[in-house]
Amino acid sequence: MKATTRLRQMLASGDMIVAPFVLNALHAKIAESVGFQAVYMTGAGTAAERGFPDVGLLTMTEMVANAKYIANAVDVPVICDSDTGYGNPLNVQRTVREYESAGVAAIHLEDQVFPKKCGFFEGKQVIPVEEHVQKIRAALDARTDPDFVIIARCDAYAVTGWEDTISRCNAYIDAGADMVFVDGIKSESDIQNYARDMADLPRMYNGDLMNTNDVAALGYKLMICGSTIWLIYQQVKESFEELKASGAVNAARYGSRWDVADLLGLDQVYELERKYGVTEPSVSPTAD
């Protein structure tokens, strides 16, 4: 079954989908291995891995390349950040085609002025609602797989207020978007107001302010959470501080290289080497 069709079925099931943030294919494989049924490619994390803050400095090509690696690495549906669509409605059409070709199941398109900023940064600006409606229509016209999910992200809350956010989200659904995504939610009250005031709209929530079960009880269709970038930052920083201060990192911090190799398919590589007559590997699982 196509990943897009699987995602559609999951969205129609009535159960909220929890898709953890992943920066790359390795993180996606870890998420899949522990049982998550979908993953979310974070734009902030994709930018951070390349040394940039989340302020629209990455190109569509760079984002799609990461999305393709992730989609090729896992069987679960991949949901992706596609920023503003990288231009006007014509650019949006190419964006949809490129992400669709990469094998992802869904993207979200935001109504910020290009270049965008992280939804929680200051200085955001939003385009007129009519302009984003046209982008959504262009996105729908561009997809070749009708199951490919188009999510309309709205960043207006911090810019023009809550009432405008509600109005915009309704307009985006009326234009044909499959789901709305209000970014910049900063409190449990915001989450509850979002659910109350858009009760009739299929909704997505981004954040870790509430337990996934509590968010699901509010009728959300999709939750992206477990912000990997911040987890990695803290763990790596502490490990490097320990190494600098003591000369070694506590062995308890480490996973096994063989666990990682197994996750990445080393056994399958060995099997193919035997099948095609490639020299048997000389490294044993007990080697350093």
N, C-alpha and C positions, 0 to 999 in steps of 0.2 A: 504493500500500500504506500502511496506517495506520502511524504511528510506533510504536505499541505492538507491532504484529505484526512490524515490522522489528526492533525490539529483541529480541523473543522469538527470532526466527530467528538473530540475532547471538549471543545467549546460548547457543543450542543448537549453534552451529557448532563449538565447541571452541576457538576463538581468544578470548583475553582482550580485552575491550573497554577501550579507554583513552579516558576522558572528561575533558578538561581543565576546570578550574574556570572559570566565567564569572560575572561580576557582572551583566551586562546583555545586551541584544540585540546591541549592537555587538560585544562580545567573542565572543558566540556565532557571529556571522557571520564574524569573523576565524578562529575555530577551524575552522568548516566550510570556509572558503576554502582553508586549508592542508591539508585532507584528513582531519580527524578525523571519525569515523563516529557520534559521539555527544558530547554536552556535559553538564556538570553545573552546575546552578544552586546556588551556594554560599549557605547561610544566613548565614554570617559576612560574606560579601561584600555580600549584599543589605542586611544591617543596617548595615554600614560605610558604604555609599553614602548612607544616610539619617542618618548621624552617630551611630550607636549601637554599643556593643560587643556581642558575641555572647552575650547573657545573657537571651534570651527576651523582649525588649522590643517586637519587631515582632508585629503581629497576623497572623492567617491571611490576612485580606484583602490586606494589604500584600505578603505573600509570594506569594500567588496572582497578584496583578496583575503582579508582575515575571515570574513564570513564564509568564504568557500572552504578554507582549511577546516573551519569548525564543522560545517555541514558535511564535509567528506569524512570527518572523524567519528561521527556518531550517527545512530539510527533514529534518535528522537528528534522531534521538530525543533528547529532553531528560529528564534525570534530576534530580529535585529534592529538596532538603532540605524536609521538612515538620515538623521539630521533634518535639514530643511528640504531634502531632495536635490540640493546643490544647484539651485537656480530657479528658473521660472517653470511653468507647467511642461514645457518641452524637455527641460533638464530632468524633471520628475519622471517623465515617461522613460527616458533612458535609464534612470536610477532603478525604476521598477524592473525593467528588463534585465539589467545586470544582476540585481539581487536574486531575481527569479532563476536566472541561469546558474547562479552560484549554488542553488539547491536549498535555499532557506525557505521557511514556511510562512513567515510574516515579517513585515517591516512597520515601523511607525514613522510618520512624517509630521514635523512640528511646524507651528505657525509663527516661528520667530523670523526676524529679519536676518538675512544672511550677511556676514558670518554669524552663526549662532553662539550662544554661551550655555554652559551647564544650567539646567533648570533651577539650581539653587544659588547661582552666582548673581551678583548685582549687575545692573547695566543692560538687562535684557530689553529687547524691543519686539513688538509683534506686528505682523503685517495686517492689513485690513482683512476682515473675515471673508469678504467676497473673493479676495485673492487666494486664500487658502482653500476655499470651496472649489475654485478652478483647479488647483493642484490635485485635490482629491479626485475630481472628475477625470483629470488627465491620467492619474495613477490607475484608476479603474479601467479606463480605456486601453491602457498599455499592457495589462497583465494578460498572458495567454492561458494561464491556468486559473479557472474561475474559483478554485479553492485557495489560491494565494490570498492571505489575509492582509488587508490594508487597515492600519490603525491610525486614527487622527489624534495626534498629540496637541494639547492646548497649553501654552505657556502664559496665558493672559492673567492668571490669578495675581501674580506679583506686580503686574504692569497696569492693568485696567480694572482690576477688581473681580469679585466673585460673580456678580450678576452678568457681567460681560462674558465670563468663563462659561456660565450656564448657557447663555444665548449662543455662543460659538459652538459648543459641543452639540447642541441640538441641530445647528446648521450643518455641521460636519456629518452627522448621522443622516440627515435629510439628503445630503449630497451623495450618500451611498457608502460612507466609511463603515467598516465592519465593527468597529469598536472605538471608544474614546479613551484618551489617556491624559488626565490632568496632572501636569508635573508641578513641582514646587509645593507639594503638600507638606506641612510642617508640624502637625499636631494630630492627636487622636480625634479632636473635634473636627478638624478639616476632613479626616477620613469619613467620619460619620455624616457630615454635611454633604460631602461628595455623594455618598450613597443615598441620602435622603432626597437631595435636590435633583439628582439624575437617576432616580430609581428605575425609570423606564428605558434607560440607555445601557447597552452592554459596556461595562467599565473595566479599566485596567488600573492597578495601583502599583506605584514604584516606591519602595521604602521598607524600613524595618521598625516602624513605630509601633506596630501591633503584631501579635502572633498571627500566623497564617490562618489558623482555625477561626480566630475572631474576625479577620478580614473576610473570609469565606462566608461567615454567617451574615455579613452585610450585603451579600448578593453580588460580589465582584466576580468577574469571569476569569481574570488573570492577575497574578501578582508576581512581580519581579523583585527579588530581594537577595539578602546575603551578599552585600556589596564586597565582592572579592578583592577589589583594589585596595580597600582600607584594611581588610584582614591581612593581605599580603604585605602591605607597607609595615604594619605593626610587627608582624612575625619576623620579617626579614631584618628590620631595623634592630629589634631586640637580639636576634642571632648575631648580627654583625657587631653590635655593641659588646656582646659577650665574648666574641672572638678577639676583638681589639683589646678588651680589658684583661682577659685571662689566657689568651693564646689558643683557646679551643672552644668549640660549641658543644654543649651537653649532648651526649649521644641520644638522650631521650627525645630530643627535638626531631631527630631524623626518621624518615621512613626508609624502607628498604629499596635499594636500587633495583632489586629483582621484582619487587611488587610493581614498581613503575614500569620496568621493562615488560612485565607480563601484561599490564594495562595497555601498553602501546603496541602489543602484538608480536613480541620477540619470538614466542613459540611458533607463530604462524610463519615468520621469516625462516626459521630453522627448517620447518616442514617443507616450505617451497624450495629451499636450498637442496634438501635431499631429493625432492621430486625432480628437479631440473639438473641434478648432477653437480651442483656447486660444492666446493670443498666444505667438509664438515667444520663447524665452528670449533676453534681451539680453546675458547674461554669457557671455563666451567662455572656453575652457579656458586662455587665456594671461593672463587677468586676475588681479589680486592677490586 
